[in-house]
């Protein structure tokens, strides 16, 4: 069992470059199914979720050549399976992203019900309802979703009940091969969706409005392989910005490799907390806050405050000079992180989807467990400012979305290491 051990109290300084966006790379990998041939993806993060998606594509018959640490050449010419098996999908909910491309290419898909972080219900009703509007027939049994579009995909107008990222992406990837025009109303607007649309358009798709609430897709007969660079990971960037806000030296910490526009609401809220964030070329420079002001936050789809940054900013709020309220509107189990932060001395009371955070003077190191991907990273960040040592276990969650997290923190001056400890001790 690996753990991350942090010694608190060491200032951070220097520059950190974030990797390609996990939430974009996984969907771009799935989209390669739509264009038989060799598609090259650059700036792909070397993380466990990408490895799992690679296995999903290989299971279907694709071959993947690793050109360098962050460049993949994916050849989908020989894809002959339309199944995403349970043992892979259970490790990562994004595996369901292959449903749209498989329907567009092969007219059918068999997908195990999704897994991933234990953040609560992950219903894909909106995926199914939207795809049904395009002519897909569904059946479920034994934990699998069977999708059949053998009669052909036909463009339609789909209004999403909620601006679901996954449903928007699956609908776009299916609609690019549908006959006629598809309009997605109340579409998700995340930067990763824009990245997906940009690559599909380079492949020959006709997508307009990505990044707005209304996306229009004119179906085409075929797509062709391309070379595409994955957008920078805004959530990894936000995590390092929070670390800098807590422990940056007078020189500050530079976080580069992403667009600050993609973190607009996070940066605004952190500036409301009294944190100085300067825009620089390719990123930001963040300075340590001498005094943290309390702030109220509610998570919302983009351009609102991202649920994936809620835990990190809760660490900041736990040290604020006053009381903050954090409202979680996306995932009901995101607050599992709060009980671990309380072990480090935070004063947090959770009621339903609200967390009342009463600022304390300091945190203390403790043994804590990663409840999920972002919560695990936030606990490591909390350990940077906590007195003494913090040991974070279940770090396989962190590995799903952060490349070389420990090494990047160490390069900034953090005293942090990854250790292997026995699962049990013999008498």
C-alpha positions as a Markdown table, in Angstrom:
| # | Residue | x | y | z |
|---|---|---|---|---|
| 1 | Unk | 0.0 | 0.0 | 0.0 |
| 2 | Unk | 1.4 | 3.4 | -1.0 |
| 3 | Unk | 0.9 | 6.5 | 1.0 |
| 4 | Unk | 2.0 | 10.1 | 0.6 |
| 5 | Unk | 3.8 | 11.6 | 3.6 |
| 6 | Unk | 4.0 | 15.4 | 4.0 |
| 7 | Unk | 6.0 | 17.4 | 6.5 |
| 8 | Unk | 4.2 | 20.7 | 6.9 |
| 9 | Unk | 5.6 | 24.2 | 7.2 |
| 10 | Unk | 7.9 | 24.4 | 4.2 |
| 11 | Unk | 7.5 | 27.3 | 1.8 |
| 12 | Unk | 6.9 | 26.8 | -1.9 |
| 13 | Unk | 8.7 | 28.6 | -4.7 |
| 14 | Unk | 9.3 | 28.2 | -8.4 |
| 15 | Unk | 7.2 | 27.2 | -11.4 |
| 16 | Unk | 5.0 | 24.1 | -12.0 |
| 17 | Unk | 3.7 | 23.1 | -15.4 |
| 18 | Unk | 0.4 | 21.3 | -15.4 |
| 19 | Unk | -0.3 | 18.3 | -17.5 |
| 20 | Unk | -3.0 | 17.8 | -20.2 |
| 21 | Unk | -6.5 | 17.7 | -18.9 |
| 22 | Unk | -7.7 | 14.3 | -17.7 |
| 23 | Unk | -11.3 | 15.1 | -18.5 |
| 24 | Unk | -10.4 | 16.1 | -22.0 |
| 25 | Unk | -7.8 | 13.4 | -22.9 |
| 26 | Unk | -10.2 | 10.5 | -22.0 |
| 27 | Unk | -12.9 | 11.8 | -24.3 |
| 28 | Unk | -10.5 | 12.6 | -27.1 |
| 29 | Unk | -9.2 | 9.0 | -26.8 |
| 30 | Unk | -12.8 | 7.7 | -27.1 |
| 31 | Unk | -13.4 | 10.0 | -30.1 |
| 32 | Unk | -10.6 | 8.4 | -32.1 |
| 33 | Unk | -13.0 | 5.5 | -32.6 |
| 34 | Unk | -15.0 | 7.7 | -35.0 |
| 35 | Unk | -12.1 | 8.0 | -37.5 |
| 36 | Unk | -10.5 | 4.7 | -38.6 |
| 37 | Unk | -6.8 | 5.2 | -38.9 |
| 38 | Unk | -4.0 | 6.7 | -36.8 |
| 39 | Unk | -4.9 | 9.7 | -34.7 |
| 40 | Unk | -2.1 | 11.3 | -32.7 |
| 41 | Unk | -2.8 | 13.0 | -29.3 |
| 42 | Unk | -0.2 | 15.3 | -27.8 |
| 43 | Unk | 0.0 | 16.5 | -24.2 |
| 44 | Unk | -1.7 | 13.4 | -22.8 |
| 45 | Unk | -1.3 | 13.1 | -19.1 |
| 46 | Unk | 0.5 | 10.0 | -17.9 |
| 47 | Unk | -2.1 | 8.9 | -15.3 |
| 48 | Unk | -3.9 | 5.7 | -14.4 |
| 49 | Unk | -7.3 | 6.8 | -15.9 |
| 50 | Unk | -5.6 | 7.2 | -19.3 |
| 51 | Unk | -4.1 | 3.8 | -19.0 |
| 52 | Unk | -7.5 | 2.3 | -18.3 |
| 53 | Unk | -9.0 | 4.1 | -21.3 |
| 54 | Unk | -6.1 | 2.8 | -23.4 |
| 55 | Unk | -7.1 | -0.8 | -22.3 |
| 56 | Unk | -10.7 | -0.1 | -23.2 |
| 57 | Unk | -9.7 | 0.9 | -26.7 |
| 58 | Unk | -7.3 | -2.1 | -27.1 |
| 59 | Unk | -10.0 | -4.5 | -25.9 |
| 60 | Unk | -12.0 | -3.2 | -28.9 |
| 61 | Unk | -9.2 | -3.9 | -31.3 |
| 62 | Unk | -7.3 | -0.6 | -31.4 |
| 63 | Unk | -3.5 | -0.4 | -31.2 |
| 64 | Unk | -1.7 | 2.3 | -29.3 |
| 65 | Unk | 1.9 | 3.4 | -29.9 |
| 66 | Unk | 3.5 | 5.6 | -27.2 |
| 67 | Unk | 5.6 | 8.0 | -29.1 |
| 68 | Unk | 6.9 | 9.8 | -26.0 |
| 69 | Unk | 5.7 | 10.1 | -22.4 |
| 70 | Unk | 2.8 | 12.4 | -23.4 |
| 71 | Unk | 2.1 | 11.5 | -27.1 |
| 72 | Unk | -0.1 | 8.6 | -28.2 |
| 73 | Unk | -0.7 | 7.4 | -31.7 |
| 74 | Unk | -4.0 | 5.5 | -31.6 |
| 75 | Unk | -4.8 | 3.3 | -34.6 |
| 76 | Unk | -8.5 | 2.4 | -34.7 |
| 77 | Unk | -8.5 | 0.8 | -38.1 |
| 78 | Unk | -9.0 | -2.8 | -36.8 |
| 79 | Unk | -11.6 | -2.0 | -34.1 |
| 80 | Unk | -14.1 | -4.9 | -34.3 |
| 81 | Unk | -15.7 | -5.0 | -30.9 |
| 82 | Unk | -18.4 | -2.7 | -29.5 |
| 83 | Unk | -18.1 | -3.8 | -25.8 |
| 84 | Unk | -16.6 | -1.9 | -22.9 |
| 85 | Unk | -16.3 | -4.7 | -20.2 |
| 86 | Unk | -17.1 | -4.4 | -16.6 |
| 87 | Unk | -13.6 | -5.0 | -15.3 |
| 88 | Unk | -12.4 | -1.8 | -17.0 |
| 89 | Unk | -15.5 | 0.4 | -16.8 |
| 90 | Unk | -15.7 | -0.3 | -13.1 |
| 91 | Unk | -12.4 | 1.4 | -12.6 |
| 92 | Unk | -13.3 | 4.6 | -14.4 |
| 93 | Unk | -16.7 | 6.2 | -15.1 |
| 94 | Unk | -15.4 | 8.0 | -18.2 |
| 95 | Unk | -15.4 | 4.7 | -20.0 |
| 96 | Unk | -19.0 | 5.3 | -20.9 |
| 97 | Unk | -17.7 | 8.0 | -23.3 |
| 98 | Unk | -17.1 | 5.3 | -25.9 |
| 99 | Unk | -20.9 | 4.8 | -26.2 |
| 100 | Unk | -21.4 | 7.7 | -28.6 |
| 101 | Unk | -18.4 | 6.9 | -30.8 |
| 102 | Unk | -19.3 | 3.2 | -31.0 |
| 103 | Unk | -22.9 | 4.1 | -32.0 |
| 104 | Unk | -21.6 | 6.5 | -34.6 |
| 105 | Unk | -19.1 | 4.1 | -36.1 |
| 106 | Unk | -20.7 | 0.6 | -35.6 |
| 107 | Unk | -24.3 | 1.3 | -34.9 |
| 108 | Unk | -24.2 | -0.6 | -31.6 |
| 109 | Unk | -22.5 | -0.6 | -28.1 |
| 110 | Unk | -22.5 | -2.7 | -25.0 |
| 111 | Unk | -21.3 | -0.8 | -22.0 |
| 112 | Unk | -21.0 | -1.9 | -18.4 |
| 113 | Unk | -22.6 | 0.4 | -15.9 |
| 114 | Unk | -20.0 | 3.0 | -14.8 |
| 115 | Unk | -17.6 | 3.1 | -11.8 |
| 116 | Unk | -14.9 | 5.5 | -10.7 |
| 117 | Unk | -14.9 | 7.7 | -7.6 |
| 118 | Unk | -17.6 | 6.9 | -5.0 |
| 119 | Unk | -19.3 | 10.3 | -5.3 |
| 120 | Unk | -22.8 | 9.1 | -5.3 |
| 121 | Unk | -25.4 | 8.2 | -7.9 |
| 122 | Unk | -24.0 | 8.3 | -11.5 |
| 123 | Unk | -27.2 | 7.8 | -13.4 |
| 124 | Unk | -26.8 | 8.0 | -17.2 |
| 125 | Unk | -30.5 | 8.6 | -17.8 |
| 126 | Unk | -29.7 | 11.8 | -19.7 |
| 127 | Unk | -27.3 | 10.0 | -22.0 |
| 128 | Unk | -29.9 | 7.4 | -22.8 |
| 129 | Unk | -32.8 | 9.8 | -23.3 |
| 130 | Unk | -30.7 | 12.0 | -25.5 |
| 131 | Unk | -29.5 | 9.1 | -27.6 |
| 132 | Unk | -33.0 | 7.7 | -27.9 |
| 133 | Unk | -34.0 | 10.9 | -29.5 |
| 134 | Unk | -31.4 | 10.2 | -32.2 |
| 135 | Unk | -32.9 | 6.8 | -32.8 |
| 136 | Unk | -31.0 | 4.5 | -30.4 |
| 137 | Unk | -32.8 | 1.7 | -28.8 |
| 138 | Unk | -31.7 | 0.6 | -25.3 |
| 139 | Unk | -31.9 | -2.5 | -23.2 |
| 140 | Unk | -30.3 | -3.3 | -19.9 |
| 141 | Unk | -29.5 | -6.6 | -18.3 |
| 142 | Unk | -26.9 | -8.1 | -16.0 |
| 143 | Unk | -25.2 | -4.7 | -15.3 |
| 144 | Unk | -24.8 | -3.9 | -19.0 |
| 145 | Unk | -26.3 | -1.3 | -21.3 |
| 146 | Unk | -27.1 | -2.5 | -24.8 |
| 147 | Unk | -27.5 | 0.3 | -27.3 |
| 148 | Unk | -28.6 | -0.4 | -30.9 |
| 149 | Unk | -28.6 | 2.2 | -33.7 |
| 150 | Unk | -28.7 | -0.4 | -36.5 |
| 151 | Unk | -31.6 | 1.5 | -38.1 |
| 152 | Unk | -29.4 | 4.6 | -38.4 |
| 153 | Unk | -28.8 | 7.7 | -36.3 |
| 154 | Unk | -31.1 | 10.6 | -37.2 |
| 155 | Unk | -30.6 | 14.2 | -36.1 |
| 156 | Unk | -33.0 | 15.7 | -33.5 |
| 157 | Unk | -33.4 | 18.4 | -31.0 |
| 158 | Unk | -32.4 | 17.3 | -27.5 |
| 159 | Unk | -33.0 | 19.4 | -24.4 |
| 160 | Unk | -31.0 | 18.2 | -21.4 |
| 161 | Unk | -32.6 | 18.4 | -18.0 |
| 162 | Unk | -29.2 | 19.3 | -16.5 |
| 163 | Unk | -26.1 | 20.6 | -18.3 |
| 164 | Unk | -24.4 | 17.2 | -18.0 |
| 165 | Unk | -20.9 | 17.0 | -19.3 |
| 166 | Unk | -21.0 | 13.3 | -20.1 |
| 167 | Unk | -24.3 | 13.4 | -21.8 |
| 168 | Unk | -23.3 | 16.4 | -23.9 |
| 169 | Unk | -20.1 | 14.7 | -25.0 |
| 170 | Unk | -21.8 | 11.4 | -25.9 |
| 171 | Unk | -24.5 | 13.2 | -27.8 |
| 172 | Unk | -21.9 | 15.2 | -29.8 |
| 173 | Unk | -19.9 | 12.1 | -30.6 |
| 174 | Unk | -22.9 | 10.2 | -31.8 |
| 175 | Unk | -24.5 | 13.1 | -33.7 |
| 176 | Unk | -21.5 | 13.8 | -35.8 |
| 177 | Unk | -22.4 | 10.6 | -37.8 |
| 178 | Unk | -26.2 | 11.1 | -37.7 |
| 179 | Unk | -28.3 | 12.0 | -40.7 |
| 180 | Unk | -29.3 | 15.6 | -40.6 |
| 181 | Unk | -29.0 | 18.2 | -37.9 |
| 182 | Unk | -28.8 | 17.7 | -34.1 |
| 183 | Unk | -29.4 | 20.5 | -31.7 |
| 184 | Unk | -28.4 | 20.1 | -28.0 |
| 185 | Unk | -30.2 | 22.6 | -25.8 |
| 186 | Unk | -28.9 | 23.3 | -22.3 |
| 187 | Unk | -25.6 | 21.7 | -23.3 |
| 188 | Unk | -22.6 | 21.7 | -20.9 |
| 189 | Unk | -20.1 | 24.5 | -21.6 |
| 190 | Unk | -16.9 | 23.1 | -20.0 |
| 191 | Unk | -13.6 | 23.9 | -21.8 |
| 192 | Unk | -13.1 | 20.1 | -22.2 |
| 193 | Unk | -16.2 | 20.0 | -24.4 |
| 194 | Unk | -14.8 | 22.8 | -26.6 |
| 195 | Unk | -11.5 | 20.8 | -26.9 |
| 196 | Unk | -13.5 | 17.7 | -28.0 |
| 197 | Unk | -15.5 | 19.8 | -30.6 |
| 198 | Unk | -12.3 | 21.4 | -31.9 |
| 199 | Unk | -10.7 | 18.0 | -32.5 |
| 200 | Unk | -13.9 | 16.6 | -34.1 |
| 201 | Unk | -14.1 | 19.6 | -36.4 |
| 202 | Unk | -10.5 | 19.0 | -37.5 |
| 203 | Unk | -11.6 | 15.5 | -38.3 |
| 204 | Unk | -14.2 | 16.8 | -40.6 |
| 205 | Unk | -17.2 | 17.2 | -38.3 |
| 206 | Unk | -19.5 | 20.2 | -38.5 |
| 207 | Unk | -20.1 | 21.3 | -34.9 |
| 208 | Unk | -21.1 | 24.9 | -34.0 |
| 209 | Unk | -21.7 | 26.5 | -30.6 |
| 210 | Unk | -19.5 | 24.3 | -28.4 |
| 211 | Unk | -18.9 | 26.3 | -25.1 |
| 212 | Unk | -22.4 | 27.8 | -25.3 |
| 213 | Unk | -25.7 | 26.4 | -24.1 |
| 214 | Unk | -26.8 | 25.4 | -27.6 |
| 215 | Unk | -24.7 | 23.1 | -29.7 |
| 216 | Unk | -25.6 | 22.4 | -33.3 |
| 217 | Unk | -24.2 | 19.4 | -35.2 |
| 218 | Unk | -24.6 | 18.7 | -38.9 |
| 219 | Unk | -24.0 | 15.0 | -39.5 |
| 220 | Unk | -21.3 | 13.9 | -41.9 |
| 221 | Unk | -20.6 | 10.6 | -43.6 |
| 222 | Unk | -17.0 | 10.1 | -42.4 |
| 223 | Unk | -14.3 | 11.5 | -40.3 |
| 224 | Unk | -10.5 | 11.3 | -40.8 |
| 225 | Unk | -7.6 | 11.0 | -38.4 |
| 226 | Unk | -5.8 | 14.1 | -37.2 |
| 227 | Unk | -3.1 | 15.3 | -34.8 |
| 228 | Unk | -4.5 | 17.2 | -31.8 |
| 229 | Unk | -3.0 | 18.7 | -28.5 |
| 230 | Unk | -4.9 | 18.2 | -25.3 |
| 231 | Unk | -5.9 | 21.4 | -23.5 |
| 232 | Unk | -4.1 | 22.1 | -20.1 |
| 233 | Unk | -5.7 | 20.7 | -16.9 |
| 234 | Unk | -7.5 | 23.5 | -15.2 |
| 235 | Unk | -8.3 | 21.4 | -12.1 |
| 236 | Unk | -4.6 | 20.4 | -11.6 |
| 237 | Unk | -3.8 | 24.1 | -12.0 |
| 238 | Unk | -6.3 | 25.1 | -9.4 |
| 239 | Unk | -4.9 | 22.5 | -7.0 |
| 240 | Unk | -1.4 | 24.0 | -7.3 |
| 241 | Unk | -2.8 | 27.6 | -7.0 |
| 242 | Unk | -4.4 | 26.6 | -3.7 |
| 243 | Unk | -1.0 | 25.1 | -2.5 |
| 244 | Unk | 0.7 | 28.4 | -3.4 |
| 245 | Unk | -2.0 | 30.5 | -1.6 |
| 246 | Unk | -1.2 | 28.5 | 1.5 |
| 247 | Unk | 2.6 | 28.2 | 1.4 |
| 248 | Unk | 4.2 | 30.3 | -1.4 |
| 249 | Unk | 7.3 | 32.2 | -0.5 |
| 250 | Unk | 7.6 | 36.0 | -1.1 |
| 251 | Unk | 8.5 | 35.3 | -4.7 |
| 252 | Unk | 5.3 | 33.4 | -5.3 |
| 253 | Unk | 4.5 | 30.2 | -7.2 |
| 254 | Unk | 4.0 | 30.2 | -11.0 |
| 255 | Unk | 1.4 | 27.7 | -12.4 |
| 256 | Unk | 1.6 | 27.5 | -16.1 |
| 257 | Unk | 0.3 | 25.3 | -19.0 |
| 258 | Unk | -3.4 | 26.2 | -18.8 |
| 259 | Unk | -5.7 | 29.1 | -19.6 |
| 260 | Unk | -6.7 | 31.2 | -16.6 |
| 261 | Unk | -10.1 | 31.9 | -18.3 |
| 262 | Unk | -10.9 | 28.2 | -17.7 |
| 263 | Unk | -10.6 | 28.9 | -13.9 |
| 264 | Unk | -12.4 | 32.2 | -13.9 |
| 265 | Unk | -14.8 | 31.6 | -11.1 |
| 266 | Unk | -12.2 | 29.8 | -8.9 |
| 267 | Unk | -9.8 | 32.7 | -9.3 |
| 268 | Unk | -12.5 | 35.2 | -8.6 |
| 269 | Unk | -13.5 | 33.4 | -5.4 |
| 270 | Unk | -9.9 | 33.1 | -4.3 |
| 271 | Unk | -9.3 | 36.8 | -4.9 |
| 272 | Unk | -12.4 | 37.5 | -2.8 |
| 273 | Unk | -10.6 | 35.5 | 0.0 |
| 274 | Unk | -7.7 | 38.0 | -0.2 |
| 275 | Unk | -5.3 | 35.9 | -2.3 |
| 276 | Unk | -3.2 | 37.8 | -4.9 |
| 277 | Unk | -3.2 | 36.1 | -8.3 |
| 278 | Unk | -1.3 | 37.7 | -11.1 |
| 279 | Unk | -1.9 | 36.7 | -14.8 |
| 280 | Unk | 1.3 | 35.8 | -16.6 |
| 281 | Unk | 2.0 | 34.3 | -20.0 |
| 282 | Unk | 0.5 | 30.8 | -20.1 |
| 283 | Unk | -0.8 | 30.8 | -16.5 |
| 284 | Unk | -0.7 | 32.7 | -13.2 |
| 285 | Unk | 1.5 | 33.6 | -10.3 |
| 286 | Unk | 0.0 | 33.1 | -6.9 |
| 287 | Unk | 1.1 | 34.7 | -3.6 |
| 288 | Unk | 0.6 | 33.4 | -0.1 |
| 289 | Unk | -2.3 | 34.9 | 1.8 |
| 290 | Unk | -1.4 | 36.6 | 5.1 |
| 291 | Unk | -5.1 | 36.6 | 6.0 |
| 292 | Unk | -7.8 | 34.5 | 4.4 |
| 293 | Unk | -11.2 | 36.0 | 4.2 |
| 294 | Unk | -14.3 | 33.7 | 4.5 |
| 295 | Unk | -16.3 | 33.1 | 1.4 |
| 296 | Unk | -19.5 | 31.4 | 0.3 |
| 297 | Unk | -19.3 | 29.0 | -2.6 |
| 298 | Unk | -21.8 | 26.8 | -4.5 |
| 299 | Unk | -20.7 | 24.3 | -7.1 |
| 300 | Unk | -22.3 | 24.7 | -10.5 |
| 301 | Unk | -21.7 | 23.6 | -14.1 |
| 302 | Unk | -19.2 | 25.8 | -16.0 |
| 303 | Unk | -18.7 | 28.7 | -15.9 |
| 304 | Unk | -19.8 | 28.3 | -12.3 |
| 305 | Unk | -17.5 | 27.1 | -9.5 |
| 306 | Unk | -16.4 | 23.5 | -10.4 |
| 307 | Unk | -17.2 | 20.7 | -8.1 |
| 308 | Unk | -13.7 | 19.3 | -8.7 |
| 309 | Unk | -12.2 | 22.4 | -6.9 |
| 310 | Unk | -14.6 | 22.3 | -3.9 |
| 311 | Unk | -12.3 | 20.2 | -1.6 |
| 312 | Unk | -9.2 | 22.2 | -2.3 |
| 313 | Unk | -10.9 | 25.5 | -1.6 |
| 314 | Unk | -12.5 | 24.0 | 1.6 |
| 315 | Unk | -8.9 | 23.7 | 2.8 |
| 316 | Unk | -8.5 | 27.4 | 2.4 |
| 317 | Unk | -11.8 | 28.1 | 4.0 |
| 318 | Unk | -10.9 | 26.0 | 7.0 |
| 319 | Unk | -8.1 | 28.5 | 7.8 |
| 320 | Unk | -10.2 | 31.7 | 7.0 |
| 321 | Unk | -10.8 | 34.4 | 9.6 |
| 322 | Unk | -14.5 | 33.7 | 9.8 |
| 323 | Unk | -17.2 | 31.4 | 8.7 |
| 324 | Unk | -17.8 | 30.1 | 5.1 |
| 325 | Unk | -20.6 | 28.1 | 3.6 |
| 326 | Unk | -19.9 | 25.7 | 0.8 |
| 327 | Unk | -22.9 | 24.2 | -1.1 |
| 328 | Unk | -22.4 | 21.1 | -3.3 |
| 329 | Unk | -24.9 | 20.9 | -6.1 |
| 330 | Unk | -23.3 | 18.3 | -8.3 |
| 331 | Unk | -22.3 | 15.2 | -6.3 |
| 332 | Unk | -24.0 | 14.3 | -3.0 |
| 333 | Unk | -21.0 | 12.5 | -1.6 |
| 334 | Unk | -18.3 | 15.1 | -2.2 |
| 335 | Unk | -18.3 | 16.0 | 1.5 |
| 336 | Unk | -16.8 | 12.7 | 2.5 |
| 337 | Unk | -13.6 | 14.7 | 2.4 |
| 338 | Unk | -14.7 | 17.0 | 5.2 |
| 339 | Unk | -14.5 | 14.3 | 7.9 |
| 340 | Unk | -10.9 | 13.7 | 6.9 |
| 341 | Unk | -10.0 | 17.4 | 7.1 |
| 342 | Unk | -11.7 | 17.5 | 10.6 |
| 343 | Unk | -9.1 | 14.9 | 11.7 |
| 344 | Unk | -6.5 | 17.5 | 10.9 |
| 345 | Unk | -8.2 | 20.0 | 13.2 |
| 346 | Unk | -10.7 | 21.8 | 10.9 |
| 347 | Unk | -14.1 | 22.8 | 12.2 |
| 348 | Unk | -16.7 | 21.7 | 9.6 |
| 349 | Unk | -20.3 | 20.8 | 10.1 |
| 350 | Unk | -22.1 | 19.1 | 7.2 |
| 351 | Unk | -25.9 | 19.4 | 6.8 |
| 352 | Unk | -27.3 | 17.8 | 3.6 |
| 353 | Unk | -25.5 | 19.4 | 0.7 |
| 354 | Unk | -24.1 | 22.4 | 2.7 |
| 355 | Unk | -20.8 | 22.5 | 4.7 |
| 356 | Unk | -20.5 | 25.2 | 7.4 |
| 357 | Unk | -16.7 | 25.8 | 7.7 |
| 358 | Unk | -15.6 | 27.7 | 10.8 |
| 359 | Unk | -12.1 | 29.0 | 10.3 |
| 360 | Unk | -9.4 | 27.8 | 12.7 |
| 361 | Unk | -5.9 | 29.1 | 13.4 |
| 362 | Unk | -4.1 | 26.1 | 12.1 |
| 363 | Unk | -4.2 | 22.5 | 11.1 |
| 364 | Unk | -2.2 | 19.6 | 12.5 |
| 365 | Unk | -0.8 | 16.6 | 10.7 |
| 366 | Unk | -2.7 | 13.3 | 11.0 |
| 367 | Unk | -3.3 | 10.0 | 9.3 |
| 368 | Unk | -6.0 | 10.5 | 6.7 |
| 369 | Unk | -7.5 | 8.6 | 3.8 |
| 370 | Unk | -8.3 | 9.8 | 0.3 |
| 371 | Unk | -12.1 | 9.6 | -0.2 |
| 372 | Unk | -11.8 | 10.3 | -3.9 |
| 373 | Unk | -9.5 | 11.9 | -6.5 |
| 374 | Unk | -9.8 | 15.6 | -5.7 |
| 375 | Unk | -10.3 | 15.0 | -2.0 |
| 376 | Unk | -7.1 | 13.1 | -1.9 |
| 377 | Unk | -5.1 | 15.8 | -3.6 |
| 378 | Unk | -6.7 | 18.4 | -1.2 |
| 379 | Unk | -5.5 | 16.4 | 1.8 |
| 380 | Unk | -2.0 | 16.5 | 0.5 |
| 381 | Unk | -2.3 | 20.2 | 0.1 |
| 382 | Unk | -3.6 | 20.6 | 3.6 |
| 383 | Unk | -0.6 | 18.7 | 4.8 |
| 384 | Unk | 1.7 | 21.4 | 3.4 |
| 385 | Unk | 0.5 | 23.9 | 6.0 |
| 386 | Unk | -0.3 | 21.5 | 8.8 |
| 387 | Unk | 1.9 | 21.2 | 11.9 |
| 388 | Unk | 4.0 | 18.0 | 11.8 |
| 389 | Unk | 3.4 | 15.1 | 9.5 |
| 390 | Unk | 0.4 | 14.1 | 7.5 |
| 391 | Unk | 0.1 | 10.6 | 6.0 |
| 392 | Unk | -2.5 | 10.2 | 3.2 |
| 393 | Unk | -3.5 | 6.7 | 2.2 |
| 394 | Unk | -5.7 | 5.3 | -0.6 |
| 395 | Unk | -3.7 | 7.5 | -3.0 |
| 396 | Unk | -4.7 | 5.4 | -6.0 |
| 397 | Unk | -7.5 | 7.9 | -6.2 |
| 398 | Unk | -4.9 | 10.7 | -6.7 |
| 399 | Unk | -3.0 | 8.6 | -9.3 |
| 400 | Unk | -6.2 | 8.7 | -11.4 |
| 401 | Unk | -5.9 | 12.4 | -12.2 |
| 402 | Unk | -2.5 | 13.8 | -11.1 |
| 403 | Unk | 0.7 | 13.0 | -13.0 |
| 404 | Unk | 3.8 | 13.0 | -10.8 |
| 405 | Unk | 2.0 | 14.9 | -8.1 |
| 406 | Unk | 4.6 | 14.3 | -5.4 |
| 407 | Unk | 7.5 | 15.1 | -7.8 |
| 408 | Unk | 5.9 | 18.4 | -8.8 |
| 409 | Unk | 5.4 | 19.4 | -5.2 |
| 410 | Unk | 8.9 | 18.5 | -4.3 |
| 411 | Unk | 10.3 | 20.6 | -7.2 |
| 412 | Unk | 8.5 | 23.6 | -5.5 |
| 413 | Unk | 10.2 | 22.9 | -2.2 |
| 414 | Unk | 7.6 | 20.8 | -0.4 |
| 415 | Unk | 8.8 | 18.1 | 1.9 |
| 416 | Unk | 6.7 | 15.3 | 0.6 |
| 417 | Unk | 7.4 | 11.7 | -0.4 |
| 418 | Unk | 5.6 | 8.6 | -1.6 |
| 419 | Unk | 6.2 | 5.5 | 0.6 |
| 420 | Unk | 5.2 | 1.9 | 0.3 |
| 421 | Unk | 4.0 | 0.5 | 3.6 |
| 422 | Unk | 2.8 | -3.1 | 4.4 |
| 423 | Unk | -0.9 | -3.7 | 4.3 |
| 424 | Unk | -0.7 | -5.4 | 7.7 |
| 425 | Unk | 1.8 | -6.2 | 10.4 |
| 426 | Unk | 2.5 | -9.8 | 11.5 |
| 427 | Unk | 2.5 | -10.5 | 15.2 |
